[in-house]
């Protein structure tokens, strides 16, 4: 049987980290893999997370199963973080999942179960795992224009024109904030326009929010999602704690469904639990217990918010510093879009050959579509990165 299998294609991002690891050059720079790093190049554990872990070590009395839905206090805390105060708050339900990718898959399976003819519309480009997850669930995938490769910002007219063609058999996937991979976010005015289209044409919005707090702030980054939640009858949400809480390896996420009524939402939750039983059964506990501990303790919540605000401030300072360094070298504003992007990433608009030159000549590792991880950049490397970018583009 196994001899019938052909070799799997390597993941374009994860394979990049292997090439970086094997590169012997001391000055190499990993801007590929999507993790936050501090000025020392480390991915730190938040102090609020450490405090929560210490509390759990003292108070937790068992490692017995927690159930198909995972940690229900965590589920409620995530609903509170995203939807409290919205019209959708009393007609939603949440399930803990193994990371946001687990949430994507569970919601994709739910879509297929409810309406197998569903087409999921993704931004062009989108997170590398969106398409394979949706297709693995048996759904049709279609892309809508999003990123203007000349301006390096959102192509608003093309996006809204395309989405005006989506109808009742369609689901439109939106990035809640900090668009991956481009860094170009839609404005609140554009959220309102998409909400109007959803109500007029009948498509279901699906918000993937994996970077809350890494754009303009914890509350600010949820504003677009909340515009939808206040105005549409149904929506789907996948959320992650990997970046916002630094819990990458703990695989902590949630799938949230908003229905026309609380009964509909609970019915959908029950079907997700059936789907979970036949895949992973139940999610890991530790990360969710940490997040529950933080978000149900006022002091820890404040500490967490202060920490993520400091991380966000640093990322935006890196954007400003890199933009200024490039302006000094080019004498123009060609790279100014970097400062206007939000979140961890920016797509630079380089060719595949230029990306390869960055890697081979300068030891700068970027994803093939020229996505770089601003949150992986150290302050001391800004000038060297600017020099490398000017070299490959000018």
C-alpha positions in Angstrom: 0.0 0.0 0.0 2.6 2.6 1.0 4.6 2.1 -2.2 1.6 3.6 -4.1 2.2 7.0 -2.4 4.2 9.7 -4.2 6.3 12.2 -2.2 4.4 15.0 -0.6 5.0 18.6 -1.7 6.9 20.5 1.0 5.0 23.3 2.8 6.4 26.6 1.3 6.7 28.2 4.7 7.7 25.4 7.0 10.3 24.1 4.5 11.8 27.6 4.5 12.7 27.3 8.2 14.6 24.1 7.4 16.7 25.9 4.8 17.3 28.7 7.2 18.4 26.3 9.9 21.0 24.6 7.6 22.4 28.0 6.4 25.8 28.4 8.1 26.0 32.2 7.7 26.1 34.2 10.9 24.3 37.2 9.4 21.3 35.2 8.1 17.9 36.6 8.9 14.7 34.6 9.2 11.7 36.7 8.1 9.7 33.7 6.8 8.1 31.7 9.7 5.3 33.6 11.3 6.2 34.0 14.9 6.8 37.1 17.0 10.4 37.6 18.1 11.8 40.2 20.5 14.9 42.3 20.0 17.0 39.4 21.0 15.5 37.1 18.4 13.5 35.1 20.9 9.8 34.2 21.0 9.1 35.0 24.7 6.5 33.6 27.0 4.3 36.4 28.2 4.5 37.2 31.9 0.7 36.9 32.2 1.0 33.4 30.7 3.8 32.4 33.2 1.6 33.6 36.1 -1.4 31.7 34.8 0.7 28.5 34.4 2.0 28.9 38.0 -1.6 29.3 39.2 -2.7 26.2 37.3 0.2 24.1 38.6 -1.0 24.9 42.1 -4.7 24.6 41.6 -5.3 22.0 38.9 -6.3 18.7 40.4 -6.8 16.4 37.4 -5.9 15.7 33.8 -9.1 13.9 33.1 -10.9 14.5 29.8 -12.7 17.9 29.5 -15.2 16.9 26.8 -15.8 17.4 23.1 -16.3 21.2 23.4 -13.1 21.6 25.3 -12.9 24.2 28.1 -16.3 25.9 28.2 -15.1 28.7 30.4 -12.4 29.4 27.7 -15.1 29.3 25.0 -17.2 31.9 26.9 -14.1 34.0 27.4 -13.3 34.0 23.7 -16.9 35.0 22.9 -16.7 37.8 25.4 -13.4 39.0 23.9 -14.8 39.2 20.4 -18.6 39.7 20.6 -19.6 41.1 24.0 -21.9 44.1 23.5 -22.9 43.1 20.0 -26.3 42.0 18.7 -24.8 38.5 18.1 -23.7 37.9 21.7 -26.9 36.1 22.8 -27.2 34.0 19.6 -23.8 32.5 19.3 -22.0 29.3 20.4 -18.3 28.4 20.6 -16.2 25.2 20.5 -12.6 25.0 21.5 -10.4 23.6 18.7 -6.8 22.6 18.1 -5.6 26.0 16.9 -7.4 28.3 14.4 -6.6 25.7 11.7 -8.8 23.2 13.7 -11.5 25.9 13.8 -11.2 26.4 10.1 -11.6 22.7 9.4 -14.5 22.2 11.8 -16.4 25.2 10.3 -15.6 24.0 6.8 -17.0 20.5 7.6 -20.1 22.2 9.1 -20.6 24.1 5.9 -20.3 20.9 3.8 -22.8 19.2 6.2 -25.3 22.0 6.0 -24.9 22.8 2.3 -22.5 20.7 0.2 -22.8 23.1 -2.8 -21.1 25.9 -0.8 -18.5 28.0 -2.5 -16.0 29.7 -0.2 -14.5 33.0 -1.5 -11.0 33.7 -0.3 -8.9 36.9 -0.7 -6.3 36.9 -3.4 -3.8 36.2 -1.9 -4.9 34.5 1.4 -3.4 32.5 4.2 -1.6 29.5 2.7 -3.8 27.0 4.6 -7.2 28.4 3.7 -7.5 26.8 0.3 -6.3 23.3 1.3 -8.5 23.2 4.4 -11.6 24.2 2.5 -11.0 21.8 -0.3 -10.2 19.0 2.0 -13.6 19.5 3.5 -15.1 19.1 0.0 -16.0 22.7 -0.6 -15.4 24.7 -3.8 -13.0 27.6 -3.5 -13.0 30.8 -5.4 -10.8 33.9 -5.0 -11.8 37.5 -5.0 -9.5 40.5 -5.8 -8.0 41.9 -2.7 -4.4 43.1 -2.9 -3.4 45.7 -5.5 0.1 44.7 -6.4 1.0 48.2 -7.6 -0.1 50.2 -4.6 0.5 47.2 -2.2 -2.9 48.2 -0.5 -6.4 46.8 -0.7 -8.0 47.1 -4.1 -11.4 48.3 -2.8 -13.3 48.7 -6.0 -12.3 45.3 -7.4 -13.0 43.6 -4.1 -16.5 45.0 -3.7 -17.4 44.5 -7.4 -16.4 40.8 -7.1 -18.2 40.3 -3.8 -21.4 41.8 -5.3 -21.6 38.6 -7.3 -21.6 36.3 -4.2 -25.0 34.8 -3.3 -26.9 32.5 -1.0 -24.7 29.5 -1.7 -21.5 31.3 -0.9 -19.4 32.0 2.1 -17.0 35.0 2.0 -13.9 34.6 4.2 -12.5 37.8 5.6 -9.4 38.4 7.7 -10.5 40.1 10.9 -7.3 42.2 11.1 -3.6 42.0 10.1 -4.2 40.4 6.8 -2.0 37.3 6.2 0.1 37.5 4.0 -0.2 41.0 2.8 -0.5 43.2 5.9 -3.1 45.3 4.0 -6.3 45.7 6.0 -9.8 46.7 4.9 -11.2 49.9 6.4 -14.3 50.2 8.6 -16.1 51.8 5.7 -15.3 48.6 3.6 -16.5 46.4 6.5 -19.8 48.3 6.3 -20.0 47.9 2.6 -19.4 44.1 2.8 -22.0 43.9 5.6 -24.5 45.6 3.3 -23.6 43.2 0.4 -24.1 40.2 2.7 -27.6 41.3 3.7 -28.6 42.2 0.2 -27.2 39.1 -1.6 -27.5 36.5 1.2 -23.9 35.2 1.4 -22.5 34.2 4.8 -19.5 36.1 6.3 -16.7 34.0 7.8 -14.1 35.9 9.8 -10.7 34.4 10.5 -9.2 36.6 13.3 -5.8 35.2 14.2 -3.9 38.4 15.2 -6.1 40.4 17.5 -4.1 43.0 19.2 -1.3 43.0 16.6 -2.9 45.7 14.4 -4.3 48.8 16.2 -5.2 47.2 19.6 -7.2 44.4 21.1 -10.5 46.3 20.9 -9.8 48.2 17.7 -8.9 45.0 15.8 -12.3 43.5 16.5 -14.3 46.5 15.2 -14.8 45.2 11.7 -16.0 41.8 13.0 -18.4 43.6 15.4 -19.9 45.6 12.5 -20.9 42.3 11.0 -22.0 40.9 14.3 -24.4 43.8 14.8 -26.0 43.6 11.4 -26.1 40.1 9.9 -28.2 37.1 10.9 -25.5 34.4 10.5 -21.7 34.4 10.5 -18.8 32.1 11.3 -15.7 33.0 13.2 -12.3 31.2 13.6 -10.0 32.7 16.3 -6.6 31.8 17.5 -4.5 32.3 20.7 -1.2 31.5 19.0 -0.1 35.1 18.5 -2.2 37.1 20.9 -1.2 35.0 23.8 2.1 33.6 22.4 0.7 30.0 22.8 1.9 28.8 19.4 2.8 25.2 20.4 -0.3 24.8 22.6 -2.6 24.8 19.6 -5.4 26.9 21.2 -8.3 28.2 19.1 -12.0 28.4 18.9 -14.8 28.1 16.3 -17.7 30.4 16.9 -21.1 30.2 15.1 -23.7 33.0 15.1 -27.2 32.0 14.2 -30.5 33.7 13.7 -31.4 32.5 17.2 -29.6 31.0 20.2 -31.3 27.7 19.4 -29.9 27.6 15.9 -26.4 28.4 17.2 -26.6 25.6 19.8 -27.8 23.2 17.1 -24.8 24.1 14.9 -22.5 23.6 18.0 -23.9 20.1 18.5 -23.1 19.2 14.9 -19.6 20.5 15.2 -19.1 18.3 18.3 -20.2 15.3 16.2 -17.7 16.3 13.5 -15.0 16.7 16.2 -15.6 13.3 17.6 -14.8 11.7 14.2 -11.6 13.7 13.8 -9.6 14.7 16.9 -12.4 13.9 19.6 -11.4 16.8 21.9 -8.8 19.6 21.9 -5.7 19.8 24.2 -6.4 21.5 27.6 -3.4 23.4 28.7 -3.5 26.4 26.4 -7.2 27.0 26.9 -6.8 26.7 30.7 -4.1 29.4 30.5 -6.3 31.8 28.5 -9.3 31.1 30.8 -7.1 31.9 33.8 -5.9 35.2 32.2 -9.3 36.4 30.9 -11.2 35.6 34.1 -8.7 37.5 36.4 -8.8 41.3 36.2 -5.1 41.7 37.2 -3.9 39.1 34.7 -6.2 40.5 31.9 -4.6 43.9 32.4 -1.1 42.5 32.4 -1.9 40.6 29.2 -3.4 43.7 27.5 -0.3 45.8 28.6 2.0 43.1 27.2 0.3 42.8 23.8 0.1 46.6 23.5 3.9 46.7 24.0 4.4 44.1 21.4 2.1 45.9 19.0 3.9 49.2 19.6 7.2 47.6 18.9 6.0 46.0 15.6 4.7 49.4 14.4 8.0 51.0 15.4 9.8 48.4 13.3 7.6 49.3 10.4 8.4 53.0 10.8 12.1 52.3 11.2 12.3 50.1 8.1 10.3 52.6 6.1 12.5 55.5 7.2 15.7 53.5 6.4 14.4 52.7 2.9 13.4 56.3 2.3 16.9 57.4 3.2 18.4 55.0 0.7 15.9 55.5 -2.2 15.0 59.1 -1.8 11.4 58.3 -2.6 8.3 56.8 -0.9 8.3 53.5 -2.9 8.3 51.4 0.2 6.0 53.6 2.3 3.3 51.0 2.2 5.2 49.0 4.8 4.4 51.7 7.4 0.7 51.6 6.4 0.4 47.8 6.7 -0.7 46.2 10.0 0.2 43.1 11.9 3.1 40.7 11.5 3.4 40.6 7.7 4.0 42.7 4.6 4.1 41.5 1.0 6.8 43.5 -0.7 5.8 42.9 -4.3 9.2 41.3 -5.3 9.6 38.8 -8.0 10.6 35.2 -7.3 14.1 35.9 -8.6 14.4 38.9 -6.2 13.3 36.8 -3.3 15.9 34.2 -4.2 18.6 36.9 -4.4 17.6 38.1 -1.0 18.2 34.7 0.4 21.3 33.6 -1.6 23.2 36.9 -1.6 22.0 38.5 1.6 20.9 35.7 3.8 17.4 37.2 4.2 14.8 34.4 4.2 11.3 35.5 2.9 8.4 33.5 1.6 8.3 33.0 -2.1 5.5 35.6 -2.6 7.8 38.2 -0.9 6.0 38.1 2.4 8.3 39.1 5.2 7.6 38.8 8.9 8.1 42.3 10.3 7.5 40.9 13.8 10.6 38.6 13.3 12.9 41.6 12.6 15.4 42.8 15.2 16.1 46.5 15.4 19.8 46.0 14.8 19.0 44.4 11.5 16.9 47.2 10.0 19.7 48.9 8.1 21.0 45.6 6.7 17.6 44.6 5.5 17.1 48.0 3.9 20.4 47.7 2.1 19.4 44.2 0.9 16.0 45.4 -0.4 17.5 48.3 -2.2 20.1 46.1 -3.8 17.6 43.6 -5.2 15.1 46.2 -6.4 17.3 49.1 -7.7 
